[in-house]
Structure formats: C-alpha cells, structure tokens
Amino acid sequence: MPESKTILNLAISVGEILLKSGGEIYRVQETVSRILEAYGIEDYHVFVITNGIFATVYEQRKDAGSMVRYVPIGEVNLERVAQMNQLSREICEKSCTITEAYEKLEQYRNASGTGNLAMIFACATGSAGFCYLLGGRPYDSMVCFFLGILLEVFLILAARHHASRFIMNIMGSAIVTTGSLILYVAGAGILSDKIIIGGIIQQFRKRFQLRIRIIRKIYSAEIICQEASA
C-alpha cells in the first residue's frame, strides 16, 4: 500500500474511533486533517458527518487515494476519546512514527471496555432512578432496580447472538412489562406504570445520545459560523 494511503487509513481510523465514541464532528474533522498534515500531506479533503467519514488525498497524482468509512452510532466513551486525542497530539508533535501510531491505535482499539457487571449495575441504577424521577416511590424504584438487572442481562445475551436492535427493544420491553404486571397481580402493591416506564427507558439511551450529539454539533456549528462572520 502506498504511504499516502497508509497515512490516510491511519487518520480515518483515529477519526472513526473518535466519532463512534462521542466526539463532535468538527473535532473529528480537525483531528483527521491535523494527522494528515503531520505526516506531510497537504493536498487533502476531509468531510465528516454524524455516521461517516469521507477523505481524499493527492487527487491530481498517480498515488491519489480516497476512503469512505461508515461509523455506526456507539456508546459514548470519554476514555477512548481522551486516548485518541493523546495519540493525535503525539503524532502532531512528531514523536510518533506511522508504525508506532498503528501499534498504539490497535492497543487502544482492543482495550477492554466497560465490563458486563458495570453495565448491569448502571442499567439497574438508571432504571431505578428514572422510576423515582417519574413519580415512583422508593419501593417501586427498588423493584425497578431488579427488573433493570434482568433487562440488561437479556440485552447482553441478545447482543452476543447479534440479535436485531428492533427485536431486542421489543423483547426487553416485554420482559420489564411482564415482570411488573406479574408483581402487580400478585399483590405486591407497586405502581406498575412507573416501573414499566423507568425500566424500558434504558433501552433507548443510544437514541437519546444520538439526539444529544446532534444538538451539540448544531450548537458547535453555530458558534463556528458566528466566529467566522465576526
């Protein structure tokens, strides 16, 4: 592979991890551009959207290269964002060769993420918190905590079998609803509606993250436009 394409692939890979981990569009675009410039590529074009990166280098030369990278929406991971920022700084400071950059990139990419136990606890705590926030009692929140554990265990097992997100949402909602109704019919004295809402809202956290990202990116774009017109 020509060196220009190797550099382009490195820059796009760093940008992909940044974007997938919650980085803003303009920061991802700036990072990819700075990495290309750090390795001596000045003739380039980079375009980043919410779920994709497009880049070309040396359009008028024989060793021209172009890449398109689809970036699915992932969980926000600020630790991974910090790692990519540190790697890009080392590259810009000329303290990291292309080979070393690839090694560090693979090291960060293969690093273990949040453990299953932490995810289960977070889901249970979030479910209980939303239940209380939406009008549930402490007793209802406690019940929702255990239903949240059951929900996250199901989601983890379903993800291992590459189940459809649509099916996972339906089945997860059914588990929380069924568990709540069984306890209600058994005379547990719970507010089933608050528990159901608090439990299933955890499944849609990725959609909330996507909306928050879009709002942040629109706000960032407005600030850039205001600074440019000033």
NORDA-V276070 format. One record per residue. SS is DSSP state (A for helix, B for strand, O for the rest). PSI is psi in radians with two decimals (NA if undefined). OMEGA is omega in whole degrees, 0 to 359 (* if undefined). Layout:
BEGIN
ss = (SS & SS)
psi = (PSI & PSI)
omega = (OMEGA & OMEGA)
END
This chain:
BEGIN
ss = (O & O & A & A & A & A & A & A & A & A & A & A & A & A & A & A & A & A & A & A & O & O & O & O & A & A & A & A & A & A & A & A & A & A & A & A & A & A & O & O & O & O & O & B & B & B & B & B & B & O & O & B & B & B & B & B & B & O & O & O & O & O & O & O & B & B & B & B & B & B & O & O & O & O & O & O & O & A & A & A & A & A & A & A & A & A & A & A & A & A & A & A & O & O & O & O & O & A & A & A & A & A & A & A & A & A & A & A & A & O & O & O & O & O & O & A & A & A & A & A & A & A & A & A & A & A & A & A & A & A & A & A & A & O & O & O & O & A & A & A & A & A & A & A & A & A & A & A & A & A & A & A & A & A & A & A & A & A & A & A & O & O & O & O & A & A & A & A & A & A & A & A & A & A & A & A & A & A & A & A & A & A & A & A & A & O & O & O & O & O & O & A & A & A & A & A & A & A & A & A & A & A & A & A & A & A & A & A & A & A & A & A & A & A & A & A & A & A & A & A & A & A & A & A & A & A & A & A & A & O)
psi = (2.27 & 2.65 & -0.63 & -0.67 & -0.56 & -0.77 & -0.74 & -0.74 & -0.68 & -0.84 & -0.74 & -0.66 & -0.72 & -0.79 & -0.63 & -0.81 & -0.71 & -0.85 & -0.73 & -0.48 & 0.03 & 0.15 & 2.58 & 2.67 & -0.82 & -0.52 & -0.70 & -0.80 & -0.72 & -0.70 & -0.81 & -0.76 & -0.75 & -0.63 & -0.74 & -0.78 & -0.62 & -0.52 & 0.31 & 0.19 & 2.00 & -0.41 & 1.65 & 2.84 & 2.26 & 2.32 & 2.20 & 2.36 & -3.10 & -0.63 & 0.56 & 2.70 & 2.30 & 2.33 & 2.54 & 2.64 & 2.54 & 1.03 & -0.50 & 0.15 & 2.89 & -0.51 & 0.50 & 2.60 & 2.63 & 2.58 & 2.50 & 2.20 & 2.04 & 2.32 & 1.78 & 2.66 & 2.20 & -3.11 & 2.50 & 2.20 & 1.62 & -0.50 & -0.74 & -0.65 & -0.77 & -0.66 & -0.74 & -0.64 & -0.71 & -0.72 & -0.76 & -0.62 & -0.73 & -0.66 & -0.79 & -0.47 & 0.07 & 0.43 & 0.24 & 2.04 & 2.99 & -0.75 & -0.79 & -0.65 & -0.73 & -0.69 & -0.78 & -0.64 & -0.80 & -0.62 & -0.79 & -0.68 & -0.64 & -0.01 & 2.49 & 2.39 & -2.68 & 2.28 & 2.80 & -0.67 & -0.69 & -0.70 & -0.71 & -0.78 & -0.71 & -0.74 & -0.76 & -0.77 & -0.73 & -0.73 & -0.80 & -0.70 & -0.76 & -0.66 & -0.81 & -0.69 & -0.59 & 0.23 & 0.05 & 2.79 & 2.89 & -0.66 & -0.75 & -0.69 & -0.64 & -0.75 & -0.74 & -0.55 & -0.83 & -0.60 & -0.58 & -0.65 & -0.83 & -0.72 & -0.85 & -0.62 & -0.76 & -0.77 & -0.66 & -0.79 & -0.69 & -0.68 & -0.60 & -0.50 & 0.23 & 0.74 & 2.68 & 2.40 & -0.63 & -0.80 & -0.70 & -0.71 & -0.76 & -0.85 & -0.71 & -0.76 & -0.66 & -0.67 & -0.83 & -0.78 & -0.79 & -0.79 & -0.72 & -0.75 & -0.62 & -0.78 & -0.65 & -0.80 & -0.55 & -0.09 & 0.54 & -0.19 & 0.65 & 2.80 & 1.61 & -0.60 & -0.70 & -0.66 & -0.73 & -0.82 & -0.80 & -0.59 & -0.85 & -0.31 & -0.39 & -0.51 & -0.37 & 0.36 & -0.54 & -0.66 & -0.68 & -0.74 & -0.71 & -0.77 & -0.72 & -0.73 & -0.78 & -0.76 & -0.78 & -0.72 & -0.64 & -0.74 & -0.74 & -0.71 & -0.65 & -0.69 & -0.75 & -0.74 & -0.68 & -0.72 & -0.64 & -0.60 & -0.21 & NA)
omega = (177 & 183 & 181 & 179 & 176 & 178 & 180 & 179 & 177 & 181 & 180 & 180 & 176 & 179 & 179 & 180 & 178 & 183 & 181 & 184 & 175 & 179 & 179 & 184 & 184 & 177 & 178 & 180 & 179 & 180 & 179 & 181 & 182 & 178 & 178 & 180 & 181 & 179 & 171 & 178 & 181 & 179 & 183 & 174 & 181 & 179 & 184 & 173 & 186 & 183 & 178 & 178 & 178 & 181 & 175 & 175 & 175 & 183 & 185 & 183 & 181 & 180 & 178 & 180 & 177 & 180 & 173 & 183 & 175 & 183 & 178 & 179 & 181 & 178 & 176 & 182 & 184 & 177 & 178 & 176 & 179 & 179 & 179 & 177 & 179 & 178 & 180 & 177 & 178 & 178 & 181 & 178 & 179 & 181 & 184 & 178 & 180 & 180 & 179 & 179 & 178 & 179 & 179 & 179 & 179 & 178 & 178 & 183 & 183 & 179 & 181 & 179 & 179 & 181 & 181 & 180 & 178 & 179 & 179 & 180 & 180 & 180 & 180 & 180 & 178 & 179 & 180 & 180 & 179 & 178 & 180 & 181 & 184 & 173 & 178 & 178 & 176 & 178 & 178 & 179 & 178 & 177 & 180 & 178 & 182 & 175 & 176 & 175 & 180 & 180 & 184 & 176 & 178 & 182 & 179 & 180 & 180 & 180 & 178 & 179 & 177 & 179 & 178 & 178 & 179 & 180 & 180 & 179 & 181 & 183 & 179 & 178 & 180 & 179 & 181 & 181 & 180 & 179 & 180 & 181 & 178 & 179 & 180 & 180 & 180 & 177 & 181 & 177 & 182 & 171 & 189 & 182 & 179 & 180 & 180 & 180 & 181 & 181 & 188 & 182 & 179 & 183 & 186 & 181 & 179 & 179 & 177 & 179 & 179 & 180 & 179 & 178 & 182 & 179 & 179 & 183 & 176 & 179 & 179 & 180 & 179 & 179 & 180 & 180 & 179 & 179 & 180 & 183 & 181 & *)
END
